[in-house]
Amino acid sequence: MNLVSLPITAIYAALSGFLIIALAANVVRFRLGKHVSLGDGGHKDGNRAIRAHGNTVEYVPMALILMALLELNGGGDTALHIYGLLLVGGRILYAYGLLFPKPSANLPRQIGVVTSWIVIVATGVQLLIL
């Protein structure tokens, strides 16, 4: 029996999992506080909480799958750590920017989106050239 070990991807999967649970708990906190059983109840802060969680759930799985494939194919420890840090750091920035919006350009959100795209594109490209 061959066991597959992905220790680097596992670190960032665990950190991403903690972030997803924290964002889900934030949605539950909002809903309990506003007595909303489903959706955002028409509250902008509820919509922001839901989207911070949802957007993270939308981007993180693909990035982690690509990272895992890269790790399996010898993509390099340094590159994987860079991708993992960009992914988790970017997702935290995105959530922060969405949950604490400013009236002007939202730099944390913008950085969060771009870093997620960079991770997905860069890992995909690296997989194609390995």
C-alpha positions as CSV (number, residue, x, y, z in Angstrom):
1,M,0.0,0.0,0.0
2,N,1.4,3.4,-1.0
3,L,0.7,6.3,1.3
4,V,0.7,9.8,-0.1
5,S,2.1,12.5,2.1
6,L,1.4,16.2,1.4
7,P,2.8,17.9,4.5
8,I,3.1,21.4,3.0
9,T,-0.4,21.4,1.5
10,A,-1.7,20.0,4.8
11,I,-0.4,23.0,6.7
12,Y,-2.3,25.5,4.5
13,A,-5.4,23.3,4.3
14,A,-5.5,23.3,8.1
15,L,-5.1,27.0,8.3
16,S,-7.7,27.5,5.6
17,G,-10.1,25.2,7.4
18,F,-9.7,27.3,10.6
19,L,-10.4,30.5,8.6
20,I,-13.5,28.9,7.0
21,I,-14.8,27.9,10.4
22,A,-14.1,31.4,11.8
23,L,-16.0,33.0,8.9
24,A,-18.9,30.5,9.3
25,A,-19.1,31.3,13.0
26,N,-19.2,35.0,12.1
27,V,-22.3,34.3,9.9
28,V,-23.9,32.3,12.8
29,R,-23.1,35.1,15.2
30,F,-24.8,37.6,12.9
31,R,-27.9,35.4,12.4
32,L,-28.3,34.7,16.1
33,G,-27.9,38.4,16.9
34,K,-30.4,39.6,14.3
35,H,-32.8,36.6,14.7
36,V,-32.4,35.7,11.0
37,S,-32.8,32.0,10.2
38,L,-31.8,32.1,6.5
39,G,-30.0,34.5,4.3
40,D,-29.1,38.0,5.4
41,G,-32.5,39.3,6.5
42,G,-31.9,42.4,4.3
43,H,-28.9,43.5,6.4
44,K,-25.8,44.7,4.6
45,D,-23.5,43.5,7.4
46,G,-25.1,40.0,7.1
47,N,-24.6,39.9,3.3
48,R,-20.9,40.9,3.9
49,A,-20.5,38.1,6.5
50,I,-22.1,35.6,4.2
51,R,-20.0,36.6,1.2
52,A,-16.7,36.7,3.2
53,H,-17.4,33.0,4.1
54,G,-18.8,32.1,0.7
55,N,-16.0,33.7,-1.3
56,T,-13.4,31.9,0.7
57,V,-15.2,28.6,0.2
58,E,-15.3,29.3,-3.5
59,Y,-11.6,29.9,-4.0
60,V,-9.7,27.9,-1.4
61,P,-10.6,24.3,-2.6
62,M,-9.3,24.9,-6.1
63,A,-6.1,26.5,-4.8
64,L,-5.5,23.6,-2.4
65,I,-6.2,21.0,-5.1
66,L,-3.7,22.6,-7.4
67,M,-1.2,22.9,-4.5
68,A,-1.6,19.2,-3.7
69,L,-1.1,18.2,-7.3
70,L,2.0,20.4,-7.4
71,E,3.4,18.9,-4.2
72,L,2.7,15.4,-5.6
73,N,4.6,16.3,-8.8
74,G,7.6,17.8,-7.1
75,G,6.8,21.4,-7.4
76,G,9.3,22.5,-4.8
77,D,8.9,23.3,-1.1
78,T,9.7,27.0,-1.4
79,A,7.1,27.6,-4.1
80,L,4.4,25.7,-2.2
81,H,5.1,27.7,1.0
82,I,4.9,30.9,-1.0
83,Y,1.6,29.8,-2.6
84,G,0.2,28.7,0.8
85,L,1.2,32.0,2.5
86,L,-0.3,34.0,-0.4
87,L,-3.5,32.0,-0.3
88,V,-4.1,32.1,3.5
89,G,-2.9,35.7,3.8
90,G,-4.9,36.9,0.9
91,R,-8.1,35.2,2.1
92,I,-7.6,36.9,5.5
93,L,-7.1,40.2,3.8
94,Y,-10.2,39.7,1.6
95,A,-12.4,38.8,4.6
96,Y,-11.1,41.8,6.6
97,G,-11.8,44.1,3.7
98,L,-15.3,42.8,3.2
99,L,-16.2,42.7,6.9
100,F,-14.7,46.2,7.6
101,P,-15.4,48.1,4.4
102,K,-14.1,51.7,3.8
103,P,-15.8,54.3,1.7
104,S,-12.8,54.5,-0.6
105,A,-11.1,51.8,-2.6
106,N,-10.9,48.6,-0.6
107,L,-7.2,47.6,-0.8
108,P,-7.4,44.6,1.5
109,R,-10.2,43.1,-0.6
110,Q,-8.3,43.9,-3.8
111,I,-5.1,42.3,-2.6
112,G,-7.1,39.3,-1.3
113,V,-8.6,38.6,-4.7
114,V,-5.4,39.1,-6.6
115,T,-3.4,36.8,-4.4
116,S,-6.0,34.1,-4.8
117,W,-5.9,34.5,-8.6
118,I,-2.1,34.5,-8.5
119,V,-2.0,31.2,-6.6
120,I,-4.5,29.5,-8.9
121,V,-2.8,30.7,-12.1
122,A,0.8,30.2,-10.9
123,T,0.2,26.7,-9.6
124,G,-1.7,25.8,-12.8
125,V,1.1,27.1,-15.0
126,Q,3.7,25.4,-12.9
127,L,1.8,22.1,-13.2
128,L,1.7,22.5,-17.0
129,I,5.4,23.0,-17.3
130,L,6.6,20.3,-14.9
